[in-house]
Amino acid sequence: MRALAAEATVAGIGFGGLERRLLFLTRAYLLQQLGPRPDDELDTRAFVMVNVGLAASLRIALQPPQGLDPDRLIDETANMFADWLSAEA
């Protein structure tokens, strides 16, 4: 998490190069999983997936809710992404 935080922009509104790389990889993954889609649809879905994933990762790592197992939170986040993609395929 420190590595992620170190790459955060000064304004605190993004993760710079990390976010760009994740968007590129996620868009390619979505294209492979969902097949050809309009560019704006792939870009929108990649943006949502990356930002939800980053937010969940940071929250789980830096401030997990008391009484909840961080490993279970990670598993549930992954399951929700998988369910979302399965519903769209």
Beta strands, then each sheet from edge to edge (+ up, - down):
end
